[in-house]
Amino acid sequence: MVLLDDADRLLLFSAGNEEEGSVRWFTPGGGLAPGESHEQAALRELQEETGLTHVSLGPEIWRGRPWTTVRDGVAYEVRQRYYMARVPAFEVDTSAFEEIEKAAITGHRWWTVAELVTTSDVVRPTELPELLASLLKDGPPDSPIMVNG
């Protein structure tokens, strides 16, 4: 979910990579529950990860190239869809995090394009500073843009 506040800041969550000693920043989101649409999953994950309810979901703006991750010895194919939503600035409530999120997510913050351009941390998708600048300047694309997760 590309969640933008009224100051054009983007909400990102962080996770540390102990092997590399790096920090990775990524948008709110998660997997589909059985019988759930991508839009329903985006809104549910947004509520779980931020406390927000009654969000007006905007268009799908980006689509991640599929990649595979392994969790507890099981391989999962990841196919990300990024929807846009605008909200007033608010205090993020992570109290509904699932156990896996509590274990993996180390923080959150609101980012400006300028801050994304200058950070040495890893951001996902990899083209995030350019994608966000274009989104803020030109608005949502007519169809989702393929991005590197």
C-alpha positions, 0 to 999 in steps of 0.5 A: 500500500502506498499510503500518503499523508497530506504533506506528501509523505509516504509511510514505510516500515523497517526491518533489519538484515542482521547478516548485512547490518543493513536496514530495509524500508518497505510499504505496508502490506501482506498476503491474501487470506482465503477468498480475499480480493487484493483490494480487501487484503490491502485494506485489512493489512492497512488496518492491522499494521496502522490502525486505520479504518474506513480508508478510501482505496485508490488505484493499483499503481505499481505491480512487483515482479514476482520473486520467491521467499522461504519461511520456515522451510516453505517457499512462497512466491510473492506477487505484490500489488501496490494501491494508493491511498491518501490520508490525513497525517495520523499516529500509526498504531501497530498494536494489531501486528501479527506475531511474524510482524512483531518479530520482523518489523523494527520501526516505521516512519513517514518519508519525503521524496527528498529523504528517500533520495538521500538515504543509504538504507535499502528501500523497496521497491528499489526505484521508490524515490523515482516512483514516488516523485513521478506519482506526486508530480503526474498522479497515478498511471493509467495502468500499473507500472512493473517494479522491482519488489 
